[in-house]
Amino acid sequence: MTRRLVASVVLTCVACFGMLGLAVGLNWSPKLGLDLQGGLSVVFQPARHVDNSTLQEVATIMSLRVNGLGVSGSTIQTQGGNIVVQVPGVKQAASVLKTIGTTAELYFRPVLGGAPAYTGKTGVAYKVPPSPTGPYVYSSSYFNPSTGTYSPPATYAQDPAYASYPSTPASADSTYRNRNVIFSAGSPTSAFAPRYVLGPVQATGTIIKSAFPALQTNGQWVVNFNLTSKGSAIFNKIAAANYQKLLANDLDGQIVSAPSINQSSFNGAVQISGNFNSQSASLLANQLTYGALPVQLRQLDVQTVSPSLGKSSLRAGLFAGLLGLLLVMIYTIIYYRALGIVVVLGLVTTAAFLYGFISLLGVSSLGLTLDLSGVTGLIVSVGITVDSYVVYFERLKDEVRAGRSVRASVDRGFKSAYRTILSADAVSFIGALILWLLSIGNVKGFAFQLGLSTLVDVVTAYTFTRPLVILLGRSRMFTEARHLGVARGLARTTPGAAPGAAA
């Protein structure tokens, strides 16, 4: 019997502290949420009423875009008729916001020529630019087959006649899909002019099946994209028509790339090369793959939480939790003496397991994030765990007051106390489960952490608390100690015996 009790305590400690050791050894730590490490929170509203399936499709595409940026721990979910996006840990919130909220289709347009910056008056009516003529037309004569590069002479890079033509509004990109447009050359590599004159749309992003960045053996980053079966035939026609010319990809009025077409035919796979780095290649691949949203979105609310504010919230949450834990430990030791030490050991053991397990869930495919509401759930769970100890210890008091010895009471008292513990934890778990199923946002984090801690309490109460208290109850050193004795903690007195003496 004693061996089984010792084995139960030892195995529980090994499991809990082993989980902690695994997390520390592999450098795992809980993934912090938006309110604890800073980041971006935005609420999008569709410009028109859409059904739930369309809204879910938008959320899925936005989630893929965020994941394509390499951002972890984000949450994107529907809330009523809106979409709530929370992306923790981002430093360039404006760039991420632009990427996930872009609503236009990806268009393939040929680059007809270059245009200088607009020098006309503001507020004039927009006019569709004509196609350039003469040496300002970007033709195959500017392509160098030996190097595979495209470079028009500096004197022919831009047509000064376009200085009086304003840039096409980004919102009119789809309106003028069959007409010429002028867009800023932006940041594509090898931009030969401040603005490009683009021809009518020749294909949309639906021809792309997937895109991904790749690092070549020469250390240069490229972007590869695969075409759909129908898209392959369409792109081959485009390549033949624009061989040794520039073909631009524009998204919501922004040119994301303008590479030269170096082949007249492709076998379903295309490679874009240029002066890419890891980040720019990943961004372009992300834009090519997830370029279209089925509905236009409006930003209802945008909140940016600074990392410093997140750290302040984290410090405040940890301070509150540790202070509460310390006060509970001191109180239980004063009130229950040696049994209070059991509470301390139990809380430390439980905390070790929860830290390791939450860290494991954070690095797993579940990507669990710990936000301030989750920290609150963990703090509340301390009270639930301590309640289990109080129920057991108060039951021991009843047994001792009935005239039984501490040794006889510890096992008998747990059997009846555990039923009460199970009932109380069941109520707590059901409440947490209902909150998790029906709530949204941060409340889910609170419910999850509370439910997880409740389940851990049920297990450790049986595998750790029960055997440890029984072992202490059988040891005269602990039961009869002058100040910390178990009997003294249970207020056990007998006629003619000093307070704290065991029967």
Sequence and secondary structure as in RCSB ss.txt:
>XXXX:A:sequence
MTRRLVASVVLTCVACFGMLGLAVGLNWSPKLGLDLQGGLSVVFQPARHVDNSTLQEVATIMSLRVNGLGVSGST
IQTQGGNIVVQVPGVKQAASVLKTIGTTAELYFRPVLGGAPAYTGKTGVAYKVPPSPTGPYVYSSSYFNPSTGTY
SPPATYAQDPAYASYPSTPASADSTYRNRNVIFSAGSPTSAFAPRYVLGPVQATGTIIKSAFPALQTNGQWVVNF
NLTSKGSAIFNKIAAANYQKLLANDLDGQIVSAPSINQSSFNGAVQISGNFNSQSASLLANQLTYGALPVQLRQL
DVQTVSPSLGKSSLRAGLFAGLLGLLLVMIYTIIYYRALGIVVVLGLVTTAAFLYGFISLLGVSSLGLTLDLSGV
TGLIVSVGITVDSYVVYFERLKDEVRAGRSVRASVDRGFKSAYRTILSADAVSFIGALILWLLSIGNVKGFAFQL
GLSTLVDVVTAYTFTRPLVILLGRSRMFTEARHLGVARGLARTTPGAAPGAAA
>XXXX:A:secstr
 HHHHHHHHHHHHHHHHHHHHHHHHTT   EE HHHH EEEEEEEESS   HHHHHHHHHHHHHHHHHTT  S E
EEEETTEEEEEEET S HHHHHHHHH  S EEEEEEEEEE    S TT          GGGB  GGGEETTTTEE
   GGGSS GGGGGS    GGGTTTTTTS EEEE  S TT  SSEEEE    EEGGGEEEEEEEE TTS EEEEE
EE HHHHHHHHHHHHHTTTSBEEEEETTEEEE  B   S  SSEEEEEEEE HHHHHHHHHHHHT   SS EEEE
EEEEE HHHHHHHHHHHHHHHHHHHHHHHHHHHHHHTHHHHHHHHHHHHHHHHHHHHHHHHHHSTT  EE HHHH
HHHHHHHHHHHHHHHHHHHHHHHHHHTT  HHHHHHHHHHHHHHHHHHHHHHHHHHHHHHHHH  THHHHHHHHH
HHHHHHHHHHIIIIIHHHHHHHHT HHHHS TTT HHHHTT   TTS TT   
